[in-house]
Amino acid sequence: MRTIHYSIRLAIVLIMTSLFYGSVTFLFHQAVQIPALLTLLFIAFCAERLWVLLEWIGPVVGTANLERQERNQKRIVEYLLQCSLRYDSSLVIAAIRGKKRMSLHVVSHLLRKTDIVLRSSAGYLLVLMPFTTIEQAGFAFKRLSTQLPIKDIVVTDVTMLQAVMGSQGTGEDGEMRSATPRELRKFCFLALDAKVASITSSEDETNAPVVYRLFEPEASESLQSWLEAFSHSKPASDVHPEVREEITNIIASL
């Protein structure tokens, strides 16, 4: 679908360029010169392809079209939170900081197709892992740490977010109020930004990647010891296979 969109846009650009050249030659009573027309079309083609390249580079390096990136990021996170709440499925949200800048596409290549990697406006990578518990996500983080210069990881999930928001979000009648996906997303982003800023201001020099739980301020441990603690844990129950397949297909189309 995206390829069709780009092809239509390119055709419109070339047609408009040809019409512009034709109108100029007609206005000044000049003959149409084929080399000049071809040169103009080639310049228009290169300019349009350059714009496509900038759209591709933007999410990778995080320096182009930041407003659009942030808007898409909010939409994707809210959608995954909505699916997690509706189907009672697990969803891990992790903030990954590297020792140096990491390409978004390289990180995505090392994860599953259903996992989504975004670049936060705060500079860290935001990894969304549907149908995954925090314990299971540790093995994916270990795979990343062996191939990428990861400094630390802040991890949370929907259950953790709901527990914290539930303890603070009681209604006037004293009953617990269920948080909406938008409220969870806002709360998660604020908490992650604050946590990453706190770690950055008080970080110790270490070569091993460190894992932090988002709402356990005193708990930090190496990735290896964290994995060893969960090596004998029982797998969490998953959603129905048909529901899982439906959500996976929708995520793949995003």
N, C-alpha and C positions, 0 to 999 in steps of 0.2 A: 504493500500500500504506500509506504514511504517512497519507494522507487518511482511509482507512478506519479506521485505528487511532485517530485523533483523533475521528472521528465516534462510534465505539463508546464511547470514554472520555467524550465529552460526554453521550451518551445515559445512561450509567450514573450520571453525576453528577446529571443532572436527575431520574432515577428515584429515586435515594437521597434527594435533597432533598424530593421529593414525599412519599415514605414517611415521612421525618422529620417533616414538617409534619402529615401525617395522624395519626401516632402521638401527637404532642403535643396536637392538638385532641381526639383520642379520650380521652387520659389525663385531661385537664382538663374533659371534657364540654363542649367548645365547638363551635359550628357552624363548618363550613368556609367561610371567606370567600375568594371567588375573587380579589378584588384583592390580598389579602395573599399568596395562593399564587402569583399571577403575579409579584408583586414579589420574592418569595423566589427563584423560578425565574430571574428576570432577574439578580438578584445572583449566583446560582450560575453562570449562563452567563458573566457578565462576569469573575468570578474565574477560571474555567477558561480563558477566552480570554487573560487576562492571563498565566497560567502558560505558555501556548503562545508568547506574545510574548516572555517572558523566555528561553525556550529558543531562540528565533530570534535574539535580541539577543546572547546569550552568546558565540557564536563571532565575531560581528561586532566587538564592542568588547572582548572578552576579559576581562570582569569578572564574569561569572555562571557558576556551575557549572564551576569550573576543573578539578575532579577528573574530571568526565565528559569535558571537552575533552581533557585529557591522555591519558585512557584511549583515546578514539577516535583521537587523533593517533598513538599507538603502534601501534594496530591497523592503521591505514591505511598507515603507513610500512613496517611489517613485511610487509604483504601485497604492496605494490609492489616491495619489495626481493626478495621470494620470486619474483614473476613475472619480474623482471629476471634473476635468477640461473637460473631454470628454462628460460626461452626465449632466454637470451643476448641480451637486448634492452637498449638504452641507457636510462638513467634519470638525470636531472639533479636534484639537490637544491640549492636555493638559499635563503639567508637574506637577506631584504631589510629594511633599516632605512630609515625615512622621516624627513624633516625634521620632520614632524608625524604624528600618528596617522592611519593610513589604514584605510578600511573594507575588511574582508575581501571583501565581495561586489563592491565596485568593482574590486578587483584581479582577482578571478575573471572578471568580465565582459570584461576586456581580454585574457584569455588563451583558449586553446582549451578546449573542453568536457572534454577528457581530462585537462587540467592541474588539479591540486588545490592549493588554498591553505588553509593552516592558520595559526593564531596560536600561537606558541610561548609557553611559560610565562615565557621570558626577555624577552618583549615584541616580538620581531621576527616578521615573517611568514615562514612556511616554505612554499616553493613546490616542488611535486613535478611534474616534467615527463617522463612516460613517452615512449619512442620518440624521444628528443631527445638530441643530443650537446651538450657544453658550447659548441662553436662555434655550433651552430644556436640554442641558447638565448640567445645574445647579441642576436639580432635581436628576440626577444620582450622582452628587458630594455630595449632601446632604445625600443620602442613604449611600454613602461610609463613610462620616464623622461620622455617627451615630454608625458605627461598626468598624472603623479603626482609629488609632491615626494620623490623617492628620494634618499637620502643616500649609501648604499653597498650593495654586494651581495657576499656571500660564496658562492662556487659550488663544487660538487664533483659527482662522479658515482660510480657503483658501481665502475667500474674503478679510480678513484683510491683509494677506500676499501679495496678488496681489496688493492691494491698496498701500502698503508701497513700494513694489518693482517697481510698475508702476510709482510712483513719483520720483524714482531715476534711472529708467532704460529706458531712452529715446534714440532713435537711432540717427545717424548722421543727419538724415533729420528732427529731432525734433518730430517724431511721437512716440507714446507709443509702446514699444516692449513687446510682451507677453512672460512671463517667462515660461521656461520649468519645468517639474516636478523635475528634478535634481536640477535646480537652486533654486526652491522653497524649496526643502528639505534642501539644504546646508544653505540657508538663515535662515530657520526656526530653524535648529539646533544651528547655531551660536547665533541667537537672544535669544533662550531659555537658552542656557548655560550662556550667559552674564546676562540675567535677573535673573536667579537663583543665580548666583554668587553675583549680586548686592543685592538681598534680604538677602542672607546669611550674608553678611558683615554689613548690617544695620538693622537687624531684631529686633523687639521688642518682649518681652515676652508676649504671649497671649495664652489663652486656646482655643479660638474659631478659626476655620479654616479661613484663609484669602484668598480672590480671587483677582488675579491681571490680568489685561489685558496686553498682551504682549507689545503692543506699546503705552501704556498710563502710563508713568513712575510715575505720581503723583496719579494715581487712584488705590486705594486699599480699599476694603470693606469686611465686614464679609459676610460669605456665606448666612446667614439668610437674611440680608438686601438686598443682591443681588437677591435672589429668590423672595423676596417680590416686588421688582421693576418690575419683569417680570411676576408676577402672573396673570396679566390681558392682557398680550400681545397676539396677534393673532398668531396662528401656521404658521410657514413658509411653503411655497409651497414645495412639495416634487417632486421627479422624478417620471416618469411613473412606475406603479407597476411592469410591466414586466422587465423593466431595473433594478429596485431595486432588484427583485428576482434574476436576472442574476448575478449582482455584489455580492449579498449576498452568492450565491452558490460558487462563485470563492473565496471569502474571507474565507469561511469555509474550503476550501481545502488547504489553505496556511499552 
